[in-house]
Amino acid sequence: MTRLLTVARVLIARFRTTGIDAFKYCNLSIRVMSKTWHGVDRTLYAWYPRIDYDKCTGCGLCLLSCGNDVFRWSREKNLPVVANPGSCVMGCTTCAKLCPEDAISFPDDPKKFLKSVVIKEKVFFTVKKELKDRLDKYPDHRVSIEDVEAWQKAESGGEDGQRGR
């Protein structure tokens, strides 16, 4: 298995420098990337963006808007490359939504995809634990209903019609 990963990494590194989507071109398995999503082995699900290079103009918005380092930039082609597909958050389609040329697509409808994964993998127990851990670590994330109502009132302009800041 280690040898397979080494070979796959070498191939991916070579494709990164050429500007070719290695996973599309070589039909490599996403199993090279090892992350989890709420306890689910990320390698079991092929969720990552595909770039249609016939539509892509190389504006770079996908690379700049992705906070998970999914994209790299091809110097030779002056275009984005999906270099770290396993880093894409399952269900995220921000890059596709922001692409002005509709050059980015995903393998499935996000809502259907995530619903099937959540049900199949039974992630709610993990999500509840992660939520508890986060709220314990960041107690200021807990708010009261009164706080929320006050924020909503301020956001809507309050009683005098002025927007709160």
C-alpha positions as CSV (number, residue, x, y, z in Angstrom):
1,M,0.0,0.0,0.0
2,T,2.9,2.4,0.8
3,R,4.4,1.8,-2.6
4,L,1.1,2.5,-4.3
5,L,0.7,5.8,-2.4
6,T,4.3,6.8,-3.3
7,V,3.6,6.1,-7.0
8,A,0.3,8.0,-6.9
9,R,2.0,11.0,-5.2
10,V,4.7,11.1,-7.8
11,L,2.1,11.0,-10.6
12,I,0.1,13.7,-9.0
13,A,3.2,15.9,-8.5
14,R,4.0,15.5,-12.2
15,F,0.5,16.4,-13.2
16,R,0.4,19.5,-10.9
17,T,3.3,21.0,-12.9
18,T,1.5,20.4,-16.2
19,G,-1.8,21.9,-15.3
20,I,-3.8,18.7,-15.9
21,D,-6.5,17.5,-13.5
22,A,-4.7,14.3,-12.6
23,F,-7.7,12.6,-11.2
24,K,-9.7,13.2,-14.4
25,Y,-6.8,12.4,-16.7
26,C,-5.5,9.2,-15.1
27,N,-8.7,8.1,-13.4
28,L,-6.6,7.8,-10.2
29,S,-8.5,6.9,-7.0
30,I,-9.2,9.7,-4.5
31,R,-8.0,7.2,-1.9
32,V,-4.6,8.9,-2.1
33,M,-5.9,11.7,0.1
34,S,-6.7,10.7,3.7
35,K,-9.1,13.0,5.7
36,T,-12.3,12.5,7.5
37,W,-15.6,14.3,7.4
38,H,-17.4,14.0,10.8
39,G,-15.8,10.6,11.3
40,V,-16.4,9.3,7.8
41,D,-13.4,8.2,5.8
42,R,-13.2,10.9,3.1
43,T,-11.5,8.5,0.7
44,L,-14.8,6.5,0.4
45,Y,-16.5,9.4,-1.4
46,A,-15.4,11.1,-4.5
47,W,-16.6,14.7,-3.8
48,Y,-14.4,17.3,-5.4
49,P,-14.7,19.9,-8.2
50,R,-14.1,19.2,-11.9
51,I,-13.0,22.0,-14.1
52,D,-14.2,22.3,-17.7
53,Y,-11.2,23.8,-19.3
54,D,-13.2,24.7,-22.4
55,K,-15.2,27.1,-20.3
56,C,-12.5,28.2,-17.8
57,T,-11.0,31.6,-18.4
58,G,-8.4,31.4,-15.7
59,C,-9.9,34.2,-13.5
60,G,-8.6,32.4,-10.4
61,L,-11.7,33.0,-8.3
62,C,-11.9,29.3,-7.4
63,L,-8.4,29.2,-6.0
64,L,-8.8,32.4,-4.1
65,S,-12.2,31.5,-2.6
66,C,-11.3,27.9,-1.5
67,G,-10.2,27.9,2.1
68,N,-9.1,24.2,1.9
69,D,-6.3,24.3,-0.5
70,V,-8.1,22.2,-3.2
71,F,-6.7,24.2,-6.1
72,R,-3.2,25.0,-7.3
73,W,-2.2,27.2,-10.3
74,S,-0.6,25.9,-13.4
75,R,2.2,28.2,-14.5
76,E,2.3,26.8,-18.0
77,K,-1.4,26.9,-18.7
78,N,-2.2,29.9,-16.4
79,L,-5.2,28.0,-15.2
80,P,-6.4,26.4,-11.9
81,V,-5.8,22.7,-11.2
82,V,-7.6,20.5,-8.8
83,A,-4.5,19.3,-7.0
84,N,-5.9,18.3,-3.6
85,P,-9.3,16.8,-4.2
86,G,-9.4,15.0,-0.9
87,S,-9.2,18.4,0.9
88,C,-12.6,19.5,-0.6
89,V,-15.3,19.6,2.1
90,M,-18.0,17.2,1.2
91,G,-21.1,19.2,0.1
92,C,-19.2,22.4,-0.4
93,T,-19.8,24.0,-3.8
94,T,-18.5,27.5,-3.2
95,C,-16.1,27.5,-6.0
96,A,-18.8,26.3,-8.5
97,K,-21.3,28.9,-7.2
98,L,-18.7,31.7,-7.6
99,C,-17.3,30.7,-11.0
100,P,-18.5,33.3,-13.5
101,E,-18.2,30.9,-16.5
102,D,-19.9,27.9,-14.9
103,A,-16.7,25.9,-15.5
104,I,-16.8,24.0,-12.2
105,S,-19.0,21.1,-11.5
106,F,-19.4,18.4,-8.8
107,P,-20.4,14.7,-9.2
108,D,-23.8,14.9,-7.7
109,D,-26.5,17.2,-6.2
110,P,-25.0,18.3,-2.9
111,K,-28.1,17.9,-0.8
112,K,-28.9,14.4,-2.1
113,F,-25.2,13.4,-1.8
114,L,-24.8,14.6,1.8
115,K,-28.2,13.2,2.9
116,S,-27.2,9.7,1.6
117,V,-23.8,9.9,3.3
118,V,-25.3,11.1,6.6
119,I,-27.8,8.3,6.6
120,K,-25.5,5.6,5.4
121,E,-22.6,6.5,7.7
122,K,-24.8,7.5,10.7
123,V,-22.8,10.7,11.4
124,F,-25.2,12.3,13.9
125,F,-23.4,10.8,16.9
126,T,-20.1,12.2,15.7
127,V,-21.6,15.6,14.9
128,K,-23.2,15.8,18.3
129,K,-19.8,15.0,20.0
130,E,-18.0,17.5,17.7
131,L,-20.6,20.2,18.6
132,K,-20.2,19.6,22.3
133,D,-16.4,19.7,22.0
134,R,-16.6,23.0,20.1
135,L,-19.0,24.6,22.5
136,D,-16.9,23.5,25.4
137,K,-13.8,25.0,23.7
138,Y,-15.5,28.2,22.6
139,P,-18.2,29.0,25.3
140,D,-18.9,32.3,23.6
141,H,-20.5,30.4,20.7
142,R,-23.4,29.8,23.1
143,V,-26.0,32.6,23.0
144,S,-29.4,33.2,24.5
145,I,-32.6,33.7,22.6
146,E,-32.7,37.2,23.9
147,D,-29.2,37.9,22.2
148,V,-30.5,36.5,18.9
149,E,-33.6,38.6,19.0
150,A,-31.6,41.7,19.8
151,W,-29.3,41.0,16.9
152,Q,-32.2,40.5,14.6
153,K,-33.9,43.6,15.8
154,A,-30.7,45.6,15.3
155,E,-30.1,44.1,11.8
156,S,-33.6,44.9,10.7
157,G,-33.3,48.5,11.8
158,G,-34.9,48.3,15.2
159,E,-37.9,50.4,16.1
160,D,-36.6,53.7,14.5
161,G,-35.9,52.1,11.1
162,Q,-32.1,52.7,11.3
163,R,-29.8,49.8,10.5
164,G,-27.7,48.8,13.5
165,R,-24.0,48.6,13.3
